[in-house]
Amino acid sequence: MSEIPAPEVAVDIDPAAKEQAFAHDVERNLICRQARYPDIATQHDWFMALAYTVRDRMLANWAGSMQTYSARDIKVACYLSAEFLIGPQLGNSLLNLGLESEAREAMRSLGQNLDELLAVEEEPGLGNGGLGRLAACYLDSLATLQIPAIGYGIRYEFGIFDQALRDGWQVEVTDKWLQKGNPWEIVRPDVSYYVSFGGHTQCTTDEAGRLRVQWHHTGQVKGVACDMPMQGYRVNTCNVLRLWKSEAVESFDFQDFNAGKYYEAVEMKVVSETLSKVLYPNDEPDAGKRLRLAQQYFFVSCSLQDMLRLSDAKGLPVERFADLFAAQLNDTHPSIAVAELMRLLLDERGLSWDVAWNITQRALAYTNHTLLPEALETWGLPLFQSLLPRPLEIIYEINRRFLDDVRRIYPGDDARVMRMSFIDEAGDRKVRMAHLATVGSHAVNGVAALHSDLLRQTVLRDFAEMFPERFLNVTNGVTPRRFLMLSNPALARLLDDTLGTDWRHDLARLDALAAHADSPALHDAWRKVRHDNKAALAVRIHATTGIEVNPGALFDIQVKRIHEYKRQHLNALYIISLWRRLSRNPDLDLPSRCFIFGGKAAPGYAMAKLIIRLITGIAETVNDDPAIGGRIKVVFYPDFNVKNGHAIYPAADLSEQISTAGKEASGTGNMKFMINGALTIGTLDGANVEIREEAGAENFFLFGLTAAQVDELKRSDYRPADYVRNDDTLRDALDQIAEGRFSRGDRDMFRPLLDNLMQSDPFLVLADFADYVRCQERVNEAWRDKEQWTRMSIMNTARSGKFSSDRAIAEYAERIWATRPVRIDHARS
């Protein structure tokens, strides 16, 4: 086959010529890469050809970026994360390259509709929720700010499950996102590393008489790099997301095959590829725990080996590793990096302990994302010992040296020593990964001001007292490219008309919108944009669920992972109480509401699944109740993901951020809603605190206990039944559930949920219910005044600049990584 011709490069030519060149390249890719010609090409073929055409242009920028980086002495930010919820790439890439109008006209000339092709793209299921979406936002901002960077993670063959609803229950469906190929991926078989598991260690001495340790493993896996380009917004910088695919070291045993052992011949290939098969296996059984720990070590080891290889390519001594790379650990999943980097430096590079430890601490930094003790990862010692004997030895040694320092600084404080040890001695002995990450890093940050304060005061208090200079806050942010410019183009154009386009490069410039908050013309245009977005979502809701909703109703939306602490059931109890009020008195002057939920429950999380079933049961009962005349509609939008979020965030009037105060680290959904003009009803939890400060208290609906009050109530004799006894509205709502009103008469279906609330109520749903209802009345009053509501909406967008991921990344670069922008002057053609 002849070589594929290079894409035509359009430079300094008129728009029509550019569109013609673009269309030529699409046709070339349709024939040369898809092996189709236009008459027989499917819509998916056209999508792939278009995606390859866009990728070619990004790779030209990538080549220029890599050449610049390799020629200069620069520091690279490496973001290690078990999740990258990047979302569909075609629309975002067209936006960042400034090619949308060119592509639209080119595809029209080929008889294709760009919007229909955008809808074809599969959602890359490489993450579970906010953690993975944050990582993706940060890659976008790193490239946009022209900071050299590499994202490191796992190329899951099957990502987070697709969610279906059957009889009101969540059903998990395999996410086959790679079934038809991934046009953005470049597989690099030449960039691969071996990762060892199992076996035992043996002490030896080298030629100089120094102690060395050899790891005699019982199994190895090869990690192969799969790269995806990460293009910055209207700059030449194109960084890379490098994901690791697991393969067998020898994928086929010819001797076994010839001996008739057909299964044994490919057994190692099957076992090895399991490592990167699925995102977050069920870790309830021991086999799931083992696989998950193996996944984490696999991608961390590959990533660190890759960074060392890139360091060697610079021709610099390994002692300068921390001058070339800043590695950020996104939560505890990559925290094994502390032990693995030490192993590579000690065992593979022959460095002394002190030199290796200095490099490790200087290179690594740790972001904590949770205050929930159960979410601070721990691993049982027997599992760790059997799977990773050498890293465990290194953890023991780091812990021994660290605890010697603790005893020296706090003599006689044995309780503190036990609390700070990497090994939890209570019950089944476990390795505390957050402790390892904290001690092995030079910086530890929380992700919202409140979260960082609570981190210092609670779960990492002892460490913050010992290393106060190590702890800081970097409030999360979201990319305005995907979550405003791409998902809400009508609002983006209205902002351009009102402010000019400078805000697109610096979201803080949205602050100037406040000066227009009372403009009648802006109010009219603002409401039209919002109504059109709601009407578009209403069409999607009907097509997806069969439920008809009124775009003129108040769209009250709560979309996020389903979890008790996020309190979707508090929202559900309010809906029941509102329905009961209207049922008793249909003439009540209450605004029409459309309550929209979305989010996935972990497959093994029975209570979260029960909450979904309660919401769908309420929808079934309330939506068709003739007594209320359609004034309440309840929708559970299935399979909430980045792609569906594009339609949901711009349509929200009210953003539900109602987690128990002190439980949400930050949240990023709250920021996506705010930037699109939604008003927030929420507690003083996570980034809600800063959102309220920025928007102004008058533009935020606040309710609920504070984190301090939550802590005080939990330490007292909290009796949830007292709140039920003293609140007729709450008692009636719970009675409706208990009587089977939302379970087709089944009085036992929701018994576990009701018992949990009445007996323990761990997240204080009942304690906050009355104040939540009162706050919702304030929402009703505000909604009645359309001009005032519009003004509040405008002010939320105007004050959202702080919550750009560009601001967050600039803080990481300056305060933690010591990285600087590197301008890429031109692309390689």
Buried (B, 14 or more C-beta within 10 A) or exposed (E): EEEEEEBBEBEEEEEEEBBBBBBBBBBBBBBBBBEBEBEEBEEBBBBBBBBBBBBBBBBBBBBBBBEBBEEEEBBBBBBBBBBBBBBBBBBBBBBBBEBBEBBBBBBEBBEBEBEEBBBBBBBBBBBBBBBBBBBBBBBBBBBBBBBBBBBBBBBBBBBBBBBEBEEBEBBBEEBEBBEEEBBBBBEEEEBBBEBBBBBEBEEEEEEEEEEBBEBEBEBBBBBBBBBBBBBBBEBBBBBBBBBBBBBBBEBEBEEBBEEEEEEEBBBBBEEBBBBBBBBBBBBEEEEBBBBBBBBBBBBBBBBBBBBBEBBEEBEEEBBEBBBBBBBBBBBBBBBBBBBBBBBBBBBEBEBEBEBBBBBBBBBBBBBBBBBEEEBBBBBBBEBBBBBBBBBBBBBBBBBEEBBEEBBEEBEEBEEBBEBBBBBBEEEEEBBBBBBBBBBBBBBBBBBBBBBBBBBBEBBBBBBBBBBEEBBBBBBBBBBBBBBBBBBBBBBBEBBBEBBEEEBBEEBBBBBBBBEBBEBEEBBEBBBEBBEBBBBBBBEBBEEEBEBEBBBEBBBBBBBBBBBBBBBBBBBBBBBBBBBBBBEEEEEEEBBBBBBBBBBBBBBEBEBBBBBBBBBBBBBBBBBEBEEBEBBBBBBBBBBBBBBBBBBBBBBBBBBBBBBBBBBBBBBBBBBBBBBBBBBBBBBBBBBBBBBBEBBBEEBBBBBBBBBEBBBEEBEEEBEBEEBBEEBEBBEBBBBBBBEBBBBEEEEEBBBEBBEBBBEEBBBBBBBBBBBBBEBBEEBBEBBEEEEEBBBBBBBBBBBBBBBBBBBBBBBBBEBBBEBEBBEBEEBBE
